[in-house]
Amino acid sequence: MMKGHRTWVFENRPVIVATATVGGPFEANGKIADDFDLLHEDLWLGEDSYEKAHKVLFEEAFFQAMKKARIEKEQVQFIIAGDLINQMTPSSFAARTLSTPYLGVFGACSTSMEALALSAFIVNYGGAKYILTGAASHNAAVEKQFRYPTEYGGQKPPTAQWTVTGAGVALVGKEGDGPRITSATIGRVVDMGLTDPFNMGGAMAPAAVDTIEAHVRDMGIDPSYYDLIVTGDLGKIGRTVSLDLLRKNGMELEEERYQDCGLLIYREGQPVLSGGSGAGCSATVVYGHLLHRMKRGEIKRMLVVATGALLSPLTFQQGETIPCIAHAVAIEYGGDDR
């Protein structure tokens, strides 16, 4: 099960039985809009606060995933999910709606793969038959908490990124027809001393590199084993930095096989500066667009490296640097997995 220092290998290869993604109006105009199950025309989602709308994103994704899998909520043993809002209230309140046993996890924007790794671990060892796992973010709610309310109209530098309004959810099961989760590498906290909250990509890049290097070292494989290595939300700046660091450390990656979810979700011309971000960024891109590509046979082996900046408004105000983390999950589909 344990391989190397920090990689789990899942002998029973848990299955991603079904997925669901929900997005907002900005995502509806994005590059992968057709890969969403549900898109909303406004940020309020019929609620009277952005935080309540954030909860609805999760609820809709949970129910849509179960509907696609043709199971009832009573058949799900656990929800493992998280978000960026204080005390993860959107996740917790959505779990309240489902009344399903719940484990809330926080890894900032790495939450999607942290939760998927834990879900696969539990299912692999027979701890559950079905687990709903996912992550979500809401642009207006997150911007209000970590930066400024969007109504303020504060200007941002080109290194800043656009928080995704979206939720991505996967139903992980013991058996079924779907992509298989084969391994996971748990990240460690990496802090290079950056303090700029408008340059998350640059801050997170070293953590992504650390986890990618650990994964291939623990597994004893070449990066070319994967058709695609995709990071969570490094954006333009972070992707460039990470490629430079990997090359400096002797690892050459083909650029077309090294992508970033924050650069896949929006179109050229949308005012997202360095790219997309938020806990919902990797969740929606992976559980929607990339798994759809897998099922079409375009990708057989994929390593998803979700990245997170573990700061809070309080730590920034107190002058702390920005610690970061990245968790990697390997997903395979094809051949015997079909």
ROTORVEX-554580 format. One record per residue (C-alpha): x, y, z. Coordinates in pm, 1 decimal. Layout:
residues N
ATOM_px_py_pz
ATOM_X_Y_Z
...
END
This chain:
residues 338
ATOM_px_py_pz
ATOM_0.0_0.0_0.0
ATOM_269.8_250.2_99.3
ATOM_533.0_299.5_-167.7
ATOM_835.8_513.5_-104.3
ATOM_802.1_785.6_155.9
ATOM_457.8_936.6_97.3
ATOM_272.8_759.6_-181.4
ATOM_-23.7_524.3_-145.4
ATOM_-80.9_258.8_-411.0
ATOM_-439.9_136.0_-426.7
ATOM_-434.7_-235.8_-508.4
ATOM_-813.7_-251.3_-545.3
ATOM_-820.5_52.1_-775.9
ATOM_-1131.2_236.1_-651.1
ATOM_-1363.3_356.0_-926.1
ATOM_-1490.3_704.5_-1002.9
ATOM_-1844.8_582.7_-1060.0
ATOM_-1996.5_920.4_-1151.5
ATOM_-1912.2_1288.8_-1139.3
ATOM_-2101.1_1617.3_-1153.1
ATOM_-1996.5_1977.4_-1203.6
ATOM_-2191.5_2299.2_-1150.2
ATOM_-2076.8_2646.2_-1254.2
ATOM_-2168.9_3012.3_-1255.4
ATOM_-2218.8_3271.7_-1530.2
ATOM_-1849.8_3338.1_-1590.0
ATOM_-1786.1_2965.3_-1632.1
ATOM_-2080.8_2948.3_-1871.4
ATOM_-1882.4_3176.2_-2102.4
ATOM_-1561.3_2979.0_-2055.3
ATOM_-1369.5_2735.9_-2270.1
ATOM_-1515.7_2416.2_-2122.9
ATOM_-1875.6_2525.3_-2063.8
ATOM_-2009.3_2218.3_-2246.6
ATOM_-1847.4_1992.6_-1986.1
ATOM_-2059.2_2127.3_-1697.4
ATOM_-2373.5_1945.3_-1591.2
ATOM_-2543.5_2264.4_-1476.8
ATOM_-2465.4_2633.9_-1529.0
ATOM_-2627.4_2931.5_-1357.1
ATOM_-2706.1_3269.8_-1508.2
ATOM_-2625.5_3472.4_-1196.5
ATOM_-2406.3_3447.7_-886.8
ATOM_-2695.1_3448.0_-638.8
ATOM_-2846.6_3110.9_-738.4
ATOM_-3177.5_3229.0_-597.1
ATOM_-3030.2_3289.4_-250.9
ATOM_-2992.3_3610.3_-49.1
ATOM_-2617.4_3575.1_14.8
ATOM_-2316.5_3451.3_-180.1
ATOM_-2229.3_3206.8_97.7
ATOM_-2572.4_3044.7_71.8
ATOM_-2527.8_3028.6_-305.6
ATOM_-2194.6_2855.6_-244.3
ATOM_-2377.7_2587.6_-44.1
ATOM_-2628.3_2538.1_-326.9
ATOM_-2344.3_2468.6_-571.9
ATOM_-2237.9_2177.7_-353.5
ATOM_-2590.7_2046.7_-302.6
ATOM_-2667.0_2046.7_-673.7
ATOM_-2341.8_1868.2_-756.7
ATOM_-2398.1_1604.1_-489.1
ATOM_-2749.5_1524.6_-605.8
ATOM_-2652.7_1529.3_-973.7
ATOM_-2368.3_1279.7_-916.4
ATOM_-2601.1_1042.0_-731.2
ATOM_-2865.1_1076.4_-1002.3
ATOM_-2612.5_985.0_-1271.5
ATOM_-2500.1_682.5_-1067.7
ATOM_-2863.2_585.3_-1001.7
ATOM_-2817.6_553.7_-628.0
ATOM_-2992.6_713.0_-330.5
ATOM_-2822.6_919.9_-62.6
ATOM_-2887.2_643.8_190.0
ATOM_-2642.6_425.5_-4.9
ATOM_-2354.8_671.9_45.7
ATOM_-2146.4_604.3_356.8
ATOM_-1953.3_931.3_373.4
ATOM_-1912.3_1277.8_227.9
ATOM_-1551.7_1402.2_221.8
ATOM_-1540.9_1759.7_98.0
ATOM_-1424.4_2112.1_166.5
ATOM_-1409.0_2472.7_50.7
ATOM_-1239.4_2804.8_130.4
ATOM_-1498.8_2982.3_344.3
ATOM_-1448.4_3020.9_720.8
ATOM_-1518.6_2692.6_901.5
ATOM_-1611.7_2541.9_562.1
ATOM_-1977.0_2625.5_615.6
ATOM_-2084.5_2565.4_252.8
ATOM_-1956.8_2206.3_269.7
ATOM_-2090.3_2144.2_619.3
ATOM_-2430.6_2293.4_547.0
ATOM_-2461.9_2093.3_223.0
ATOM_-2377.7_1779.4_423.1
ATOM_-2651.9_1884.4_664.3
ATOM_-2898.0_1884.2_373.3
ATOM_-2800.1_1529.9_272.6
ATOM_-2783.3_1406.3_634.1
ATOM_-2490.0_1183.1_535.0
ATOM_-2189.8_1112.3_763.3
ATOM_-1939.4_1384.5_681.4
ATOM_-1567.1_1451.7_703.5
ATOM_-1473.8_1811.0_627.2
ATOM_-1123.0_1863.5_490.3
ATOM_-928.7_2180.6_420.2
ATOM_-634.1_2208.3_186.3
ATOM_-724.1_2543.8_31.4
ATOM_-725.8_2490.7_-346.5
ATOM_-568.0_2145.8_-306.5
ATOM_-882.3_2022.1_-129.9
ATOM_-1021.4_1834.9_-431.7
ATOM_-731.1_1590.2_-450.1
ATOM_-680.5_1572.7_-72.9
ATOM_-1042.5_1459.5_-45.3
ATOM_-1015.8_1221.8_-342.5
ATOM_-700.6_1059.8_-200.3
ATOM_-867.6_1002.4_137.1
ATOM_-1182.2_869.0_-29.5
ATOM_-981.3_622.7_-237.9
ATOM_-787.0_512.2_71.1
ATOM_-1106.1_436.4_264.0
ATOM_-1278.4_257.6_-24.3
ATOM_-963.2_61.8_-110.5
ATOM_-956.1_-86.5_240.0
ATOM_-1326.1_-165.5_250.3
ATOM_-1417.4_122.7_479.0
ATOM_-1702.8_229.3_252.2
ATOM_-1887.3_119.1_-58.5
ATOM_-1963.9_472.4_-180.3
ATOM_-1813.9_809.7_-89.4
ATOM_-1913.2_1148.9_-227.6
ATOM_-1610.2_1372.2_-250.0
ATOM_-1550.5_1717.9_-390.4
ATOM_-1461.9_2082.7_-354.6
ATOM_-1624.2_2414.2_-439.0
ATOM_-1564.1_2787.8_-447.9
ATOM_-1770.7_3099.2_-520.5
ATOM_-1603.0_3404.4_-669.7
ATOM_-1787.6_3671.7_-474.7
ATOM_-1783.1_3485.2_-142.4
ATOM_-1412.8_3399.9_-159.9
ATOM_-1302.6_3741.1_-286.6
ATOM_-1494.0_3905.9_-2.0
ATOM_-1317.6_3689.6_254.8
ATOM_-962.2_3688.0_123.0
ATOM_-931.8_4016.7_-65.8
ATOM_-1204.0_4280.2_-115.9
ATOM_-1577.8_4260.0_-185.3
ATOM_-1621.1_4259.8_-563.2
ATOM_-1843.4_4570.6_-535.9
ATOM_-1537.7_4763.0_-415.1
ATOM_-1383.8_4736.5_-761.2
ATOM_-1025.6_4703.6_-636.2
ATOM_-762.0_4680.9_-908.2
ATOM_-545.0_4370.6_-930.3
ATOM_-196.6_4307.2_-1070.4
ATOM_-143.6_4071.3_-1367.1
ATOM_-19.9_3798.1_-1130.5
ATOM_-366.4_3772.0_-968.8
ATOM_-618.8_3504.1_-1064.4
ATOM_-995.6_3470.4_-1095.8
ATOM_-1174.6_3256.3_-836.8
ATOM_-1395.9_2996.2_-1002.2
ATOM_-1764.4_2982.2_-911.5
ATOM_-1823.8_2610.7_-925.0
ATOM_-1845.9_2275.5_-752.3
ATOM_-1701.2_1946.7_-868.9
ATOM_-1804.3_1618.1_-709.4
ATOM_-1710.6_1254.1_-763.6
ATOM_-1880.3_939.6_-638.4
ATOM_-1603.7_694.6_-550.2
ATOM_-1699.7_329.0_-529.3
ATOM_-1556.9_-15.9_-476.8
ATOM_-1662.2_-138.6_-819.3
ATOM_-1821.1_-19.3_-1138.0
ATOM_-1739.5_110.1_-1483.8
ATOM_-1527.7_422.1_-1478.4
ATOM_-1180.8_568.7_-1433.7
ATOM_-971.8_402.3_-1163.0
ATOM_-777.5_573.0_-885.6
ATOM_-441.1_397.1_-877.8
ATOM_-220.2_597.5_-640.7
ATOM_-187.6_920.1_-443.9
ATOM_106.9_1121.0_-317.0
ATOM_47.9_1335.9_-10.5
ATOM_205.4_1679.5_-21.8
ATOM_416.7_1849.5_238.8
ATOM_397.7_2215.8_333.3
ATOM_646.8_2424.3_134.1
ATOM_709.8_2792.1_211.5
ATOM_953.1_2990.3_-3.2
ATOM_894.3_3314.5_184.9
ATOM_648.3_3484.2_-51.4
ATOM_399.3_3724.2_105.2
ATOM_197.8_3859.5_-190.2
ATOM_-163.9_3729.2_-179.2
ATOM_-204.2_3842.0_-540.5
ATOM_60.3_3595.3_-661.0
ATOM_-72.3_3258.1_-548.1
ATOM_61.7_3079.9_-856.2
ATOM_418.3_3183.8_-783.1
ATOM_382.3_3085.3_-418.5
ATOM_233.9_2741.4_-494.0
ATOM_465.6_2639.0_-778.2
ATOM_745.4_2499.3_-553.2
ATOM_492.0_2281.2_-368.7
ATOM_366.1_2139.5_-698.8
ATOM_721.6_2062.7_-806.3
ATOM_799.9_1897.2_-472.9
ATOM_497.4_1665.7_-500.2
ATOM_554.6_1576.5_-866.1
ATOM_915.8_1486.0_-792.7
ATOM_813.4_1284.0_-486.6
ATOM_549.5_1094.4_-686.3
ATOM_776.9_982.1_-968.5
ATOM_1053.4_899.4_-718.6
ATOM_826.0_693.7_-493.7
ATOM_663.4_514.0_-787.1
ATOM_991.9_455.0_-970.4
ATOM_849.9_584.4_-1297.8
ATOM_931.9_845.4_-1559.5
ATOM_693.4_1142.9_-1591.8
ATOM_623.5_1026.1_-1947.3
ATOM_424.4_736.9_-1795.0
ATOM_136.1_984.5_-1780.3
ATOM_-38.9_1118.8_-2086.9
ATOM_-114.1_1430.4_-1884.2
ATOM_16.0_1589.3_-1566.1
ATOM_-221.0_1868.1_-1467.2
ATOM_-182.4_2112.1_-1180.1
ATOM_-475.5_2267.6_-997.6
ATOM_-450.4_2644.4_-1031.8
ATOM_-96.9_2769.5_-1082.7
ATOM_-206.6_2993.7_-1368.9
ATOM_33.6_3143.8_-1621.6
ATOM_288.7_3261.6_-1366.7
ATOM_293.8_2948.1_-1154.9
ATOM_303.5_2709.3_-1449.4
ATOM_605.1_2890.0_-1594.0
ATOM_780.9_2892.1_-1255.3
ATOM_710.3_2523.6_-1197.3
ATOM_839.8_2424.1_-1541.0
ATOM_1158.9_2621.2_-1476.3
ATOM_1205.9_2456.4_-1135.6
ATOM_1146.3_2107.0_-1274.7
ATOM_1400.1_2164.3_-1550.7
ATOM_1649.1_2307.3_-1302.6
ATOM_1609.2_1988.1_-1100.2
ATOM_1666.7_1769.8_-1405.8
ATOM_1308.5_1678.8_-1498.0
ATOM_1204.3_1762.7_-1852.3
ATOM_830.6_1766.8_-1920.7
ATOM_673.1_1807.6_-2262.7
ATOM_479.5_2132.3_-2233.4
ATOM_169.8_1998.8_-2408.4
ATOM_153.8_1715.1_-2153.8
ATOM_189.1_1950.4_-1858.4
ATOM_-124.7_2160.2_-1819.9
ATOM_-298.8_2364.3_-1551.5
ATOM_-669.5_2365.2_-1468.4
ATOM_-659.0_2741.1_-1417.6
ATOM_-556.1_2780.5_-1781.6
ATOM_-808.2_2530.0_-1918.0
ATOM_-1133.1_2665.7_-1774.7
ATOM_-1156.8_3014.8_-1930.4
ATOM_-1132.5_3154.1_-2282.6
ATOM_-873.7_3394.9_-2413.2
ATOM_-1013.4_3742.9_-2364.7
ATOM_-1194.1_3674.6_-2037.4
ATOM_-1046.6_3912.3_-1775.6
ATOM_-893.7_3644.6_-1554.3
ATOM_-540.1_3787.9_-1550.4
ATOM_-308.2_3491.6_-1475.9
ATOM_-589.1_3233.0_-1491.2
ATOM_-852.0_3060.6_-1280.8
ATOM_-817.2_2962.5_-915.0
ATOM_-1019.6_2850.1_-615.7
ATOM_-1105.5_2512.0_-466.0
ATOM_-1365.3_2466.4_-738.4
ATOM_-1111.3_2515.6_-1018.1
ATOM_-942.7_2173.9_-1019.8
ATOM_-1264.9_2005.8_-903.5
ATOM_-1471.5_2127.6_-1198.5
ATOM_-1201.2_2086.8_-1463.0
ATOM_-1100.1_1735.3_-1354.3
ATOM_-1445.8_1596.4_-1272.2
ATOM_-1591.8_1751.3_-1584.9
ATOM_-1365.2_1826.7_-1879.8
ATOM_-1069.3_1595.4_-1815.4
ATOM_-1264.4_1286.3_-1716.4
ATOM_-1483.2_1337.9_-2022.2
ATOM_-1164.0_1335.4_-2230.7
ATOM_-1057.0_1015.3_-2055.4
ATOM_-1383.6_844.9_-2140.3
ATOM_-1342.5_948.2_-2503.8
ATOM_-1006.2_772.2_-2507.2
ATOM_-798.0_1089.0_-2539.0
ATOM_-622.5_1034.6_-2203.1
ATOM_-542.9_697.4_-2046.3
ATOM_-320.0_796.6_-1755.4
ATOM_-340.0_1127.2_-1573.2
ATOM_-171.5_1270.1_-1264.4
ATOM_-371.8_1551.1_-1103.3
ATOM_-165.0_1775.2_-875.2
ATOM_-399.5_2010.9_-692.4
ATOM_-223.8_2306.4_-531.5
ATOM_-320.3_2512.6_-228.7
ATOM_-202.1_2827.0_-48.9
ATOM_-257.6_2777.5_323.7
ATOM_-289.6_3140.8_425.6
ATOM_-579.0_3321.0_590.2
ATOM_-671.1_3690.4_607.8
ATOM_-542.7_3691.7_965.9
ATOM_-201.7_3540.8_885.5
ATOM_-159.4_3791.6_602.5
ATOM_-246.9_4081.8_833.0
ATOM_6.0_3953.8_1086.2
ATOM_281.9_3954.7_824.1
ATOM_319.3_3580.0_783.0
ATOM_461.2_3424.6_468.0
ATOM_242.9_3192.7_254.7
ATOM_284.2_2817.4_317.7
ATOM_165.6_2600.9_28.6
ATOM_87.6_2237.1_-43.0
ATOM_8.0_2007.2_-336.0
ATOM_-157.1_1664.3_-335.4
ATOM_-132.9_1431.0_-636.1
ATOM_-377.2_1158.9_-743.4
ATOM_-319.7_921.7_-1036.2
ATOM_-626.6_827.7_-1242.3
ATOM_-624.0_567.1_-1518.0
ATOM_-882.5_455.7_-1772.1
ATOM_-847.0_221.1_-2063.6
ATOM_-780.6_-141.6_-2146.0
ATOM_-897.2_-357.5_-1854.8
ATOM_-1053.9_-54.7_-1683.4
ATOM_-1321.5_-9.3_-1948.1
END
